[in-house]
């Protein structure tokens, strides 16, 4: 680390323990100590400081030392974007390849009834920048809408609607066909607020019956990952994401033979989605 002090939550996120927001919560809960004393939000640290997380030493790293891996996951409906669920429901983290000494950090979230593209990275700073509203990353969704969609509805949602947590708008809306009251649209939004796409349609008296994220920035959901599957992004794709976040490109480390074997085993054994569909059809 450099001699310049940095915010504690930023340094912790860089170690792969979790996102910056998760680290802020851990600090607030008293789980982090600096030089033997319980840390508080707003603390800054330097390279010489000793940090523990849940009383375990944390190896501090510079930004350049953090491996920058990114995977794309095709989330099925019914999975939660949380590490553990008290009710034992399936989470997106159950399907991801295992890491040693690092953690997958979700770049944004999708609610339980929304499917599609989720990105995960080992680089906490990359995740934080891509999620921050100031970065203005486009998120594109395929939306099936119940009800008669009129031109004035589209105009209102593009011009902007006041929701309970502030103004919201689509930066683009394109009709993609459909029959009767079920019509498909593609919409683009620049933020990641909770249920924002659904709430915008609901503001016009319309109901979203299906919602799927198909793009995040320059990364499109494609056939490389079927529902419930993940794929590691290429060097060029990760460099594009870093550029969007205003960060320099960095070489993606090659998987060790042990990692390749472990990731291959994880990919082959974690495919319950298709099995669930077959079971459902037999009923």
Secondary structure, 3 states (H helix, E strand, C coil): CCCCCEEHHHHHHHCCCCCHHHHHHHHHCCCEEECCEECCCCCEECCCCCEEECCEECCCCCHHHCCCCEEEEEECCCCECCCCCCCCCCEHHHHCCCCCCCCCEEECCCCCCCEEEEEEECCHHHHHHHHCHHHCCCEEEEEEEECCCCHHHHHHHHHCEEECCEEECCCEEEEEEEECCEEEEEEEECCCCCCHHHHHHHCCCCEEEEEEEEEECCEECCCCCCCCCEEECCHHHHHHHHHHCCCCCCCCCCCCHHHHHHHHHHHHHCCHHHHHHHHHHHC
